[in-house]
Structure formats: C-alpha cells, structure tokens
Amino acid sequence: MYGKAFAPEYQGALTSLSVNSSLVDVLAAGTEQLAAAERAGRRGEAARSGLAVAEAHRRLGQVGDADRAWKASYRAARAADDTAAMAWALWSGGTLARQRGAFPLARRLLGLAAELGERGGDIVVRGYSLAGLAETGRIQGDYEAVGRLHEQLLAEARRRGEARHTVWALEGIAQMHRNTGSYDSAYAMFEEAAEISARADDRRGHAWALRGLADIVSVRDGDTERALALLSEAEESCTAMNLSSALAYNHKMRGNVYYRAGRYSEARDLYLQALAEFRAMSEPRGEALSRLGLTKSLARLGQDRTETAAELTELARDLERIGLRHARAMVARAQTELGLDTDPGTEAAR
C-alpha cells in the first residue's frame, strides 16, 4: 500500500511544502528561509533551504542560478558538518549536471552523494542518488548496465511503500522496454505508474506517466487523438507546477505524435517550440532530439535532400559529443526513413 507522495528535498523549515507545490512558490519560500538562516548563522538550515532553492531553479530551467545554489548549499552543509545535507547538495548538483548533458560529472557527483548518504545514515538521499546514477545510464542508452539497478530500486521502493520512487522506477524501466520495442510491457508499466501516482497525488510523476502512455498509444496503436488527449492532461500539471523541462518534453512528444500521423506542419511547429524551450534552459539532450524531429519534419515538407543530409550528419556529431550511445543509430533510422545513405543500426528516439 502506497502513502501520499512527499518531497524529501524540501527540508528544515520547508517540510510543509508539497510535492505538487508550484516551483515559483518553492523558490520564494526557499529564498526567504535561506536569507533568514544566513542572518541567524544557522548553517545547517541554510544548507537545507538552499537545497530547495537549487531544485526550484533547476526545474525552472534556470541553470546558472541552480549551479550557484547547490554549491552554496554544499558549502553551508560542510561548514555545519552535516554529512546528509552535503549528500543532498551533491545529489542536486549531479541531477543538474545530467540535465545539462554533462554525464561524467553527473556520475561523479551522484556517486559521491550516494556514499555520503550511506555514511550519514540517510537512506532516502542514498536511494535518490542511486536512482540518479541509474537514470543517467538509461538516458545514455546503457540499459544492460543499469537495468538491474532500476529493478533493485523498484523492489526497495515497493517494499517501503514509497509511491514517488516506485513511479520513477516503473517509468524508467518502461522507457527501456519502449525503446527496445516491447510496447506491451512498456504500456503496462506506464499504466501502473499512472495509477500509483494518481492515488498518491504525485502530479509530476503522473504527468510523465501520461506522456509515456501517449507515446505508446501513438507508436503502437496509431491512436493520434487519444495520445494528444493524454498529453493535454499531462500539460495541465506541468503548467500548474511550472515544470519547464517536463513541459518541453511534452511538447516534443506532441510533435512526435503529429509526425507519426503525417501531420508534418503541426509537427514542425511543435518541434520548433520545444527546441526554443530546451535552448532557454540549456538542456542539450532535449534540444538535440527536437532538432532531429524538426529535420525530419522539414524533409517531409520538401526541404532539399542535401541540406537534410548535412543536418543529420551534424546532429550525429552533436549527439555523440553529448554522450548518447545510440546517437548514430537514431540518426541512421532517420536517414533510412528519408531514403538517405545510412549507417547500420536503428534506434527509436525517446
């Protein structure tokens, strides 16, 4: 039995904040508490308030502010000799690094966070940090290496009745199933994640689950209207909570749905919108995937073949630089689909 979802990253004086609190509200409350803690010389409280500030900035796509905030939180935690708070700050920094496409840095910071979490006796930050490592590997396409870790974390979350982490693990495993063509398994896990997150009042997790369901409904069933309806429902939560990154990925997925339906002008417009959103928050992975969709849409709308081929070649280089292991395969799929010269291998873009 799962209880109501909670947000362990909102700590100290901010524990009353909900997992569904608007990020604008979180940032305002965190900034106020951080200033009060600094005036009072309460370093531990400054570290914990600073963590909420860092996470609000990160999720709002304010990369520079997020980077400064997690580092300040870590310094305050170290000055207070608070090992668990140091771990949480490193978790935030590692999550930001992954968001920015700095995967080696993400793995290093998340690994340190997991170690400090264990040393400080905080099993929650240890679990979140291991989950971050698993997600980093999954995003890069290293499914064999992180699949078992996802399953382990899912089992632990189920055992403790942690709805939010159960939903995260289900969605990660579902995404791996989807990307390897096991659509029925992916659908079942996204559906379970949607049910658990709805009961636990986890609007963020529910929005991601709906996005996953929309993807499967579109690619497996060809049901464009249902997929768009699911994405519209998810978008309501993203907008209410100011979830900038989730909203951009929602728009990119809407572009995917339109593209699969042969509605290329609408797909182009959505990819352009998502591309601008990802660029505004310095999220290279989302930017690259939006560029791929945009290039394919423009090709379908009559763009010169030579220009399309050049864009795909440039995109392949950029994806490899970011560190996405299936980058060339994703581009190869597009080249094959568009009747251009291709390298071996195929892979579906998330």
Disulfide bonds with the S-S distance in Angstrom:
none
